[in-house]
Amino acid sequence: MQGMERIYQKLLADLLTLFPCVAVVGVRQCGKTTLLQQLPAPWQLFDLEKGSDFEIISRDADLFLRLNPSHVAIDEAQLLPELFASLRVAIDADRDKPGRFIVTGSSSPELISSISESLAGRIAIMELAPFTFAETQQSITPGIARLIAGQASLQDFQALQIPKNIIQNQYDYWFRGGYPEPWMKNNPRFTKLWMQNYVQTYLNRDIQRLFPGLNRQKFMLFLQMLSSLSGTIINYSNIARALGVSQPTAREYILIAHGTFIWRHIPPYDKNVSKRIVKHPKGYLRDTGLLHFLLHLQGINDLLAHPGMGQSWEAMVIEEILRGLNALGVSYEYYHYRTSGGAEVDLILEGEFGLLPIEIKYGQKVVGRELRGIRDFIKEYKCPYGIVINNDECVRLYDENLLGIPFAYCLAS
């Protein structure tokens, strides 16, 4: 990943001009350390997983920050919780000076808790993710996200020339997922072994350290269960029954998976009291490579024949959109929508751009009856427009307020 530009670099640079401290959070092995290693001089990088760096800072964090008052990046900062109180003191000593500190962490529950308690109002939080499809194609412009955010026009998309080999590359990314190291090695045998070790490290180090009282065997079964739950409506009682745990424990497991960035917990959009809305959440394993590893799929043909293929495709598209919006620094909330009558919309975004329904289809051709749910939602909530992401060859207008965009246009600039 050395030398590869990430779509998040501009956002990090912008945040450092505005805030004294920036926290970079994200799933383990998504590229946080590499991002810090690319910081220019005079930035100094300290890694708290390295014994010598931990000793230097933990001996007296207040003194360390007095001696190093600016351009200090501290990796895996959640390993030293008392650091955050010292950061607050150091920041308040020169509150108006931005761009002084960066902290990173893979363990969201600890890190976010420490930030909330000690650094509220003094810090910006940036979520880093594994590679997007656009990044694997050496594009750092999240095209569909830019359209949603109002930073690109429909004309930009209609004039775009998509590379001829994009479909093959798209399928490769879909199956492999976005974790950087397997992409850099580009070796199927290495990828399989890397995934095995990744799951064990997640369980044996991250989860055991964060939640020492957790039943590790039960949580391993739960992690495997997530591969079959990905893309479905979550019923906590069914999970509890299958694992032999209580419903509160099943809820806790889901929150742990979401809080450590391997699972995307999507709440229901239930802001219309006139309709009977399904109020259960939905969820996805965020990385399709991890999903396919847990499903024991050996290649793209196995994926295309699998009954969960559609949910896997949906997860990839949703992550591409949300990662792009995050990289642009756009403020938004996300939901899914389903009525008791069966009408549904895969993704609802609500933010500074308004209310936007998005339907995700795998096929190239989309028939009218498949769009009833999103059309009804647009009418019910008076949305300016909606988007259908598909595998078409070009941008299409299904209605005057319903736009079809091929997934490949996430490369649009």
Secondary structure, DSSP 8 states (H G I E B T S, - for coil): -TT---TTHHHHHHHHTT-SEEEEE-STTSSHHHHHHT--TT-EEEETTSHHHHHHHHH-HHHHHHHS-SSEEEETGGG-TTHHHHHHHHHHTTTT--S-EEEEES-HHHHHHHHHHH-TTTEEEEE--S--HHHHTT----HHHHHHTTSS-HHHHHT----TTHHHHHHHHHHH-S-HHHHHH--HHHHHHHHHHHHHHIIIIIIHHH-TTS-HHHHHHHHHHHHHHTTEE--HHHHHHHHT--HHHHHHHHHHHHHTTSEEEE-B----TTS-B--S-EEEES-HHHHHHHTT--SHHHHHHSTTHHHHHHHHHHHHHHHHHHHHT--EEEEEEEBTTS-EEEEEEEETTEEEEEEE--SS---GGGGHHHHHHHHHHT-S-EEEEE--SS-EEEETTEEEEEGGGGG--
